[in-house]
Amino acid sequence: IYPSLPALVKMAEILAVDVGVFFRHQSGGAAPVIFKAADQTTAVLDRPHGGVAAWHLLPPGTRAGADVYQVAIQGPATIDHHFFAHKGVEMGYLVSGRLEVVIRDQTHELTPGDLVCLSTDTPARWRNPTRETARLLWLKFNP
């Protein structure tokens, strides 16, 4: 397709990328193996909440089998829904802080090093009971 310039600008806004991304030459060389922090982009959460922020850790268009995010949940805060629309397998690894997550009416306490794996369940609530920001490494696997 041949989108108009306003359509390209709108697509870039939605994807949180620079319009120039659409015009970069794709070489047949090897895929990059290092992704710099400066290239991370702010992620638009499916279900935004004031106390939650997320960043894409891979540049748009990277084929890795999963979308990789850093999710930060400020505390103290309670979020009465999952921050992503759950449409498949997701995993979250708590890097720092503490979290409580309610799944199937059961509250689970998470400490650094704990992993949440979602295939059919969706969290009903996230809670950061401390003043420290909790940081998750979150993966959404592509179908």
N, C-alpha and C positions, 0 to 999 in steps of 0.2 A: 504494500500500500504506500501511498504518498501523502502523509499527513501534512496539513497546513502548518505554517510557523506557529500560530497560536495554539494549535493542537499539540505540537512538540513541546512548547513551553508548559502547557498544562500537564502533559505526561511527566515532564521533568519535575514539576512541583509535587505531583502525587508520589513519585518514586523517590523524592528528596535527593535528586542528583542534579548536576550541572547539565545544561542542554548539550554541551560539548561531548558528553558521553555517547550520544547518538551518532556522532561523526568520527569517532576514533577508529583508526584502521585496526582491523583484527588480523594479526599475523598468524601464520600457521605454526609458529614456534611453540615451545613448551609453556604450559600454564604456569603462572607465578606460584611460588611456594611461600613467600613472605608477604604479609599484608600489614602495612604500617598503621599505627593508631591514628595518624593524621588523616587516613583515608576512610575512617569509620563515619557513618552517617546516622543521624537521629532516626529512629524507627517510629513509625506511626502505629500506635497500639490500636488493635481492633476495638478495645473497650477502654478508653483512656480514663485515668484517675489522676488527680493532682499530685499524689504522693509517689507516683510510679513514672520512671523514665527508662527508655531502652535505646540501645544503639545497635545497628547492624555491624557486625564485625568483619563481614566479607563485602567487597564491592558489589553493586548490582550487576547481575548477569553472570556471577561466578557459579559454575556448576560444581557443587560439592555434595549433592544428595541431601543437604539440609540447609535451612536458614539458621545462622548462628547469631545470637544476640547476647549482649550484656544487659541485664535488667537490674535496676536499682530501685529499692523500695525504702523510702524514707520512714523514719520512725519518730515517735510512735504513730502508727497508722493502721487502719482496718480497711480492707478493700472487699466489698461484698460481691465479688465476681472474679472470674479469671481474666487476666489482662489481654489474652489472645482469644480469638474465636477458635475453639478447639475443633480441628478437622482432620485429625490423624494422630500419629505417634509424636509425642513431645517429651523432652527430658529437660530437667533443670538440676544443676549442680550448685549447691550453696557454697560460694567462695568465702564469704565473710558475713558476719552478723548472725542474727537469729530470726527465724520465722515460724509461724504456726500456719498450717494449712488444713482446711476442712474438706475432706473427701468422703463421700457416702456417709455423712453425718458423724464422722469420726475425726477428731482433731489430732494432728500429728505435729510434733515439735521437731524442727529442723535445726541442726547446728552445722558449722562448716564441715564439708566433706560428705554431707548427706545428699542423696540423689532422689529426685521425684521423677517417676516414669508414668506418663499418661498414655493410654491407648484408647480406652473407651470412656473413662471417667473425666469429669471436668471439676476443678476445684470450685467450691461454693463460696469460699472466703480465704483471703490471705491476711495475715496480721503480723506486723512487726511490733513486738512488745517493748522494744528498747529505743533509745535515742540514736543509736548507731544505724547508719544506712546498711541494709542487707543487700548483698550483691550476688546475683545468680548468673551462671553461664547457662543460657537457654538454647536448646536446639529444637527446631520444628522440621521434622523429616518430610521430604517431598514425596508425594505418592508416586 
